[in-house]
Amino acid sequence: MVEGGPGRHRLVVVVAAAHDALAAATARLAAEYELDERRCDDVYAAVAEVARRQDRCILVVGRLEELAKEDRRFFAIAARHGARCCALLEAAAPIEPNVVPAALRMGVFLVGTTSEIKGVLDAWLTSAGCPASEAMVCLDDECRASEAELNALLGQEIDE
């Protein structure tokens, strides 16, 4: 992506310890895709990060057992702020039986390995689900439409 391109309006928030393999893999992918990345130690810090970044398109990546704390409230908070979630579901993870179906109903991307996060990033980057504020701003006159062109596009006639 080019500097100032649409990828710069997207943020990956990874919920994991700094030395965690999930944090390292997600940071590497964010750098590869030229995405901004923030790391949070826990889901509570992620709540603050998501709430603070309302002008950005956000993907939160973390382990399902961490993101589903407090009766899965984080998923609703993230959705309310327009953020998507990607949860790593590990076989040995201590989670309640109803967590996986609830996460799926809330639109959470579930992955079994860190290598699957790349596919989630590809899907997220091609989705149109980001806030309108993400649209790229063009300051050149060639990108701007005149009032007559806008009226024509909107199907409005001009009284002369």
BAFI-3210 file (N, C-alpha, C; in Angstrom, 3 decimals, decimal comma, padded with zeros to 6 digits):
// residues 160
n [1|2|3|4|5|6|7|8|9|10|11|12|13|14|15|16|17|18|19|20|21|22|23|24|25|26|27|28|29|30|31|32|33|34|35|36|37|38|39|40|41|42|43|44|45|46|47|48|49|50|51|52|53|54|55|56|57|58|59|60|61|62|63|64|65|66|67|68|69|70|71|72|73|74|75|76|77|78|79|80|81|82|83|84|85|86|87|88|89|90|91|92|93|94|95|96|97|98|99|100|101|102|103|104|105|106|107|108|109|110|111|112|113|114|115|116|117|118|119|120|121|122|123|124|125|126|127|128|129|130|131|132|133|134|135|136|137|138|139|140|141|142|143|144|145|146|147|148|149|150|151|152|153|154|155|156|157|158|159|160]
n.u [000,835|000,350|001,820|-000,347|-002,502|-005,593|-005,147|-003,918|-005,921|-006,900|-006,805|-005,173|-005,787|-004,177|-004,734|-002,851|000,009|003,221|005,352|004,076|003,236|001,038|000,819|003,234|002,948|000,684|001,571|003,593|002,088|000,479|002,432|003,296|001,035|000,982|-000,465|-001,662|-000,850|-001,764|-001,016|-002,588|-002,640|-004,769|-008,340|-009,691|-008,091|-008,255|-010,906|-010,830|-009,061|-010,496|-012,729|-011,509|-010,680|-012,589|-012,659|-011,463|-011,112|-011,348|-009,795|-009,877|-007,728|-007,373|-007,132|-009,840|-010,782|-009,913|-011,075|-013,737|-014,315|-016,173|-018,850|-018,957|-019,172|-017,409|-017,535|-019,968|-019,452|-017,327|-018,635|-020,523|-018,884|-018,096|-016,037|-014,386|-013,903|-011,396|-010,894|-008,730|-009,090|-008,104|-007,416|-006,997|-008,090|-009,797|-012,983|-016,449|-019,207|-021,166|-019,944|-018,619|-020,745|-022,132|-020,196|-019,855|-022,415|-022,264|-020,610|-017,881|-014,669|-013,430|-010,470|-008,170|-005,435|-002,506|-001,614|-003,859|-004,822|-003,975|-005,725|-008,060|-007,389|-007,167|-009,862|-011,100|-009,883|-010,908|-013,544|-016,506|-017,214|-016,307|-016,238|-017,617|-015,904|-013,481|-012,972|-010,836|-009,245|-009,052|-007,140|-006,542|-007,528|-008,430|-009,796|-012,079|-015,533|-017,545|-020,240|-022,271|-021,632|-022,033|-024,777|-025,735|-024,915|-026,507|-028,939|-030,361|-031,909|-030,699|-031,794|-031,878]
n.v [-001,183|002,302|005,217|006,912|005,697|003,721|001,715|002,903|003,960|001,960|-000,108|-002,501|-004,124|-005,903|-008,272|-009,376|-010,579|-008,973|-010,710|-012,851|-015,367|-014,915|-012,115|-011,442|-012,643|-011,296|-008,633|-008,816|-009,418|-007,112|-005,193|-006,156|-005,707|-003,013|-001,752|000,084|-000,784|-001,726|-002,853|-004,529|-005,465|-006,815|-007,557|-005,439|-003,184|-003,170|-002,418|000,303|001,179|000,661|002,303|004,787|005,155|005,990|006,994|005,247|002,194|-000,838|-003,891|-006,319|-008,579|-011,516|-014,034|-016,295|-016,933|-014,720|-012,484|-013,090|-012,673|-011,567|-012,241|-012,100|-009,423|-007,678|-008,174|-007,024|-004,353|-003,784|-004,139|-002,084|000,097|-000,222|-002,002|-005,033|-008,451|-010,931|-014,057|-016,297|-019,646|-022,017|-025,486|-026,413|-024,452|-023,023|-022,598|-021,671|-023,760|-022,404|-020,210|-020,218|-020,542|-018,147|-016,189|-016,583|-015,866|-013,169|-012,276|-012,714|-013,490|-016,690|-018,440|-021,191|-021,302|-019,177|-018,712|-018,571|-016,037|-014,320|-014,843|-013,840|-011,140|-010,535|-010,884|-008,959|-006,591|-006,376|-006,024|-004,024|-002,928|-000,828|002,303|005,290|007,411|006,448|006,781|007,713|010,800|013,251|015,844|017,093|019,065|017,628|015,497|016,474|017,239|019,405|021,685|021,386|018,881|017,286|017,675|016,497|013,860|013,249|013,382|015,726|018,576|021,667|024,901|027,454]
n.w [000,000|-000,509|001,012|003,166|002,072|001,973|003,890|006,063|007,565|008,971|011,829|013,774|016,690|019,050|021,513|023,828|025,655|025,437|024,775|023,703|021,283|019,646|019,674|018,418|015,860|014,892|014,905|012,998|010,685|010,540|009,995|007,528|005,953|006,104|008,174|010,972|014,324|017,591|020,843|023,497|026,883|028,057|027,831|028,945|028,597|025,862|025,453|026,120|024,119|021,739|022,130|022,106|019,496|017,445|014,873|013,203|011,354|012,857|013,757|016,138|017,608|019,404|022,025|022,378|024,975|026,423|025,135|025,526|028,163|031,068|030,430|027,614|026,886|025,621|022,866|022,111|022,779|021,039|018,553|018,737|018,415|015,853|015,377|014,389|015,395|015,859|016,956|018,540|018,871|020,881|021,333|023,964|025,509|028,268|028,013|028,193|027,139|025,563|024,452|021,931|019,911|020,501|019,954|017,211|016,307|016,795|014,838|015,027|013,839|013,896|014,544|014,370|014,454|014,521|011,971|010,414|010,687|008,707|006,531|007,642|007,880|005,139|004,329|005,964|005,069|002,509|002,942|003,103|005,459|007,066|008,861|007,368|007,596|006,940|004,290|001,640|001,523|-000,900|-001,930|-004,266|-007,096|-009,283|-008,243|-007,239|-007,585|-009,550|-008,713|-010,592|-011,665|-009,398|-008,997|-011,350|-010,917|-008,749|-009,864|-010,016|-011,332|-012,666|-012,109|-014,399]
ca.u [000,000|001,104|001,703|-001,582|-003,544|-006,681|-004,686|-003,527|-007,113|-007,273|-006,014|-005,260|-005,534|-003,917|-004,894|-001,924|001,251|004,214|006,182|003,172|003,341|-000,085|001,187|004,308|002,403|-000,224|002,391|004,272|001,092|000,096|003,529|003,282|-000,081|001,125|-001,564|-001,276|-001,090|-001,638|-001,103|-003,185|-002,371|-005,990|-009,551|-010,106|-007,325|-008,782|-012,143|-010,424|-008,453|-011,577|-013,553|-010,703|-010,367|-013,850|-012,502|-010,675|-011,674|-010,552|-009,895|-009,294|-007,268|-007,004|-007,603|-011,272|-011,046|-009,680|-012,080|-015,080|-014,479|-017,308|-020,072|-018,835|-019,576|-016,493|-017,998|-021,013|-018,795|-016,595|-019,619|-021,124|-017,907|-017,777|-014,843|-014,562|-013,051|-010,831|-010,542|-007,984|-009,706|-007,146|-008,062|-006,884|-008,591|-010,935|-014,099|-017,778|-019,725|-021,994|-019,166|-018,337|-021,922|-022,438|-019,208|-020,187|-023,625|-021,888|-019,768|-016,465|-013,892|-012,758|-009,350|-007,564|-003,985|-002,122|-001,422|-005,164|-005,128|-003,736|-006,976|-009,010|-006,985|-007,556|-011,320|-011,415|-009,424|-011,745|-014,939|-016,959|-017,834|-015,641|-016,959|-017,482|-014,787|-012,281|-012,792|-009,605|-009,459|-008,228|-007,095|-006,287|-008,722|-008,912|-010,661|-013,281|-016,592|-018,163|-021,627|-023,064|-021,373|-022,709|-026,215|-025,977|-024,798|-027,633|-030,167|-031,066|-031,791|-030,309|-032,629|-031,048]
ca.v [000,000|003,539|006,071|007,662|004,902|003,319|000,866|003,728|004,280|000,719|-000,375|-003,837|-004,129|-007,275|-008,435|-010,431|-010,105|-008,578|-011,856|-013,905|-015,693|-014,262|-010,707|-011,364|-012,980|-010,228|-007,449|-009,072|-009,277|-005,693|-004,509|-006,626|-005,050|-001,580|-001,351|000,496|-001,861|-001,411|-004,054|-004,360|-006,623|-007,553|-007,093|-004,171|-002,160|-003,155|-001,623|001,714|001,435|000,681|003,496|005,963|005,203|005,927|007,428|004,227|000,872|-001,614|-005,337|-006,743|-009,958|-012,015|-015,379|-016,284|-016,900|-013,361|-011,573|-013,472|-012,409|-010,721|-012,653|-011,730|-008,014|-006,977|-008,303|-006,010|-003,042|-003,647|-003,960|-000,753|001,058|-000,555|-002,850|-006,477|-009,252|-012,196|-014,766|-017,549|-020,696|-023,098|-026,712|-026,557|-023,233|-023,230|-021,708|-022,233|-024,365|-021,511|-019,052|-020,288|-020,150|-016,733|-015,398|-016,685|-015,052|-011,758|-011,952|-012,848|-014,439|-017,658|-019,132|-022,211|-021,080|-017,798|-018,599|-018,285|-014,612|-013,695|-014,934|-012,910|-009,798|-010,383|-010,700|-007,683|-005,486|-006,269|-005,787|-002,624|-002,678|000,184|003,575|006,173|008,327|005,817|007,117|008,438|012,209|013,706|017,305|017,591|019,544|016,625|014,558|017,181|017,425|020,732|021,633|020,856|017,437|016,665|017,690|015,481|012,540|013,072|013,422|016,969|019,540|023,018|025,977|028,519]
ca.w [000,000|-000,560|002,185|003,181|001,436|002,845|004,979|007,200|008,349|009,640|013,018|014,359|018,127|019,473|022,951|024,237|026,265|024,433|024,385|023,231|019,850|018,970|019,499|017,428|014,537|014,473|014,610|011,718|009,617|010,448|009,295|006,132|005,277|006,367|009,046|012,311|015,283|019,016|021,656|024,808|027,728|028,370|027,154|029,530|027,872|024,489|025,486|026,063|022,803|020,745|022,373|021,797|018,063|016,710|013,487|012,524|011,134|013,804|013,925|017,407|017,551|020,722|022,347|022,670|026,418|026,912|024,566|025,983|029,593|031,475|029,717|026,193|026,694|024,723|021,484|021,908|022,817|019,777|017,484|018,890|017,918|014,466|015,311|014,185|016,270|015,405|018,178|018,428|019,686|021,067|021,798|025,413|026,158|029,171|027,699|028,412|025,901|024,749|024,008|020,488|019,116|020,731|019,214|015,783|016,067|016,865|013,701|015,347|013,043|014,758|013,918|015,210|014,511|014,174|010,515|009,802|010,836|007,394|005,784|008,265|007,450|003,730|004,291|006,605|004,220|001,311|003,324|003,055|006,747|007,871|008,910|006,213|007,796|006,427|002,882|001,386|001,221|-002,013|-001,898|-005,616|-007,785|-010,230|-007,530|-006,793|-008,564|-009,509|-008,253|-011,711|-011,739|-008,265|-009,285|-012,378|-010,289|-007,845|-010,661|-009,773|-012,437|-012,268|-012,662|-014,951]
c.u [000,874|000,881|000,428|-002,719|-004,574|-006,251|-004,308|-004,728|-007,590|-006,283|-006,253|-004,888|-005,353|-003,947|-004,064|-000,711|002,286|005,034|005,372|003,326|002,214|000,236|002,243|003,778|001,511|000,545|003,098|003,307|000,672|001,172|003,544|002,191|-000,049|-000,061|-001,000|-001,644|-000,881|-001,772|-001,682|-002,935|-003,613|-007,190|-010,013|-009,364|-007,826|-010,086|-011,800|-009,854|-009,521|-012,423|-012,826|-010,551|-011,608|-013,735|-011,747|-011,490|-010,777|-010,853|-009,177|-008,970|-006,850|-007,485|-009,064|-011,540|-010,812|-010,758|-013,485|-015,280|-015,705|-018,544|-020,118|-019,241|-018,679|-016,973|-019,070|-020,418|-018,062|-017,555|-020,240|-020,187|-017,445|-016,544|-015,249|-013,594|-012,619|-010,329|-009,848|-008,596|-008,740|-007,841|-008,063|-007,454|-009,801|-012,059|-015,417|-018,340|-020,503|-021,232|-018,963|-019,575|-022,280|-021,476|-019,508|-021,414|-023,294|-020,911|-018,278|-015,831|-013,216|-011,670|-008,775|-006,069|-003,682|-001,924|-002,732|-005,535|-004,920|-005,008|-008,034|-008,671|-007,376|-009,056|-011,715|-011,032|-010,275|-013,206|-015,254|-017,543|-017,173|-016,425|-016,676|-016,307|-013,482|-011,997|-011,564|-009,940|-008,499|-008,288|-006,829|-007,601|-009,292|-009,845|-011,988|-014,278|-017,148|-019,602|-022,528|-022,869|-022,059|-024,218|-026,570|-025,898|-025,982|-028,977|-030,982|-030,848|-031,445|-031,231|-031,713|-031,881]
c.v [001,238|004,343|006,899|006,929|004,446|002,433|001,651|004,130|003,061|000,414|-001,805|-003,704|-005,584|-007,332|-009,648|-009,789|-009,842|-009,757|-013,011|-014,119|-015,046|-012,793|-010,558|-011,626|-011,861|-008,957|-007,613|-008,885|-007,820|-004,904|-004,890|-005,931|-003,531|-001,024|-000,862|-000,630|-001,344|-002,732|-003,694|-005,631|-007,459|-006,910|-005,737|-003,001|-002,049|-002,356|-000,140|002,064|001,545|001,937|004,769|006,181|005,161|006,332|006,403|002,954|-000,091|-003,102|-005,676|-008,221|-010,378|-013,442|-015,304|-016,192|-015,514|-012,404|-011,855|-013,275|-011,539|-010,984|-012,124|-010,284|-007,279|-007,042|-007,262|-004,607|-002,788|-003,380|-002,569|000,331|000,738|-001,426|-004,300|-007,208|-010,532|-012,897|-016,077|-018,540|-021,862|-024,289|-026,830|-025,369|-023,541|-022,228|-022,438|-022,740|-023,406|-020,321|-019,066|-019,934|-018,665|-015,834|-015,419|-015,843|-013,564|-011,362|-012,028|-013,852|-015,392|-018,362|-020,134|-022,067|-019,638|-017,632|-018,282|-016,800|-013,876|-013,715|-013,992|-011,480|-009,542|-010,117|-009,341|-006,505|-005,314|-006,016|-004,305|-002,210|-001,625|001,485|004,448|007,117|007,752|006,229|007,989|009,868|012,614|015,226|017,914|018,015|018,502|015,603|015,191|017,338|018,848|020,567|021,053|019,344|016,693|016,603|016,637|014,082|012,222|013,118|014,676|017,910|020,907|024,009|027,086|029,737]
c.w [000,000|000,702|002,092|002,503|002,441|003,995|006,220|008,059|009,118|010,748|013,472|015,823|018,534|020,996|023,368|024,888|025,164|023,931|023,796|021,721|019,053|018,699|018,414|016,019|014,016|014,125|013,273|010,555|009,439|009,704|007,820|005,328|005,451|007,145|010,370|013,267|016,694|019,772|023,011|025,611|028,018|027,681|027,692|028,862|026,434|024,410|025,356|024,694|021,715|020,903|021,974|020,299|017,187|015,249|012,656|012,336|011,925|013,713|015,215|017,300|018,953|020,905|022,774|024,164|027,005|026,408|025,092|027,477|029,840|030,618|028,275|025,914|025,701|023,274|021,174|021,891|021,502|018,621|017,539|018,356|016,495|014,301|015,063|015,099|015,577|016,653|017,873|019,400|019,740|021,709|023,323|026,186|027,045|028,880|027,936|027,085|025,001|024,162|022,490|019,664|019,285|019,961|017,722|015,440|016,053|015,763|013,961|014,392|014,024|013,972|014,905|015,360|014,129|012,675|009,791|009,894|009,516|006,548|006,333|007,858|005,999|003,611|004,858|005,718|002,968|001,650|003,260|004,392|007,605|007,834|007,690|006,363|007,278|004,985|002,691|000,968|000,119|-002,039|-003,263|-006,270|-008,745|-009,563|-007,132|-007,938|-008,431|-009,024|-009,346|-011,840|-010,595|-008,487|-010,328|-011,790|-009,392|-008,573|-010,448|-010,954|-011,876|-012,939|-013,153|-015,244]
res [m|v|e|g|g|p|g|r|h|r|l|v|v|v|v|a|a|a|h|d|a|l|a|a|a|t|a|r|l|a|a|e|y|e|l|d|e|r|r|c|d|d|v|y|a|a|v|a|e|v|a|r|r|q|d|r|c|i|l|v|v|g|r|l|e|e|l|a|k|e|d|r|r|f|f|a|i|a|a|r|h|g|a|r|c|c|a|l|l|e|a|a|a|p|i|e|p|n|v|v|p|a|a|l|r|m|g|v|f|l|v|g|t|t|s|e|i|k|g|v|l|d|a|w|l|t|s|a|g|c|p|a|s|e|a|m|v|c|l|d|d|e|c|r|a|s|e|a|e|l|n|a|l|l|g|q|e|i|d|e]
***
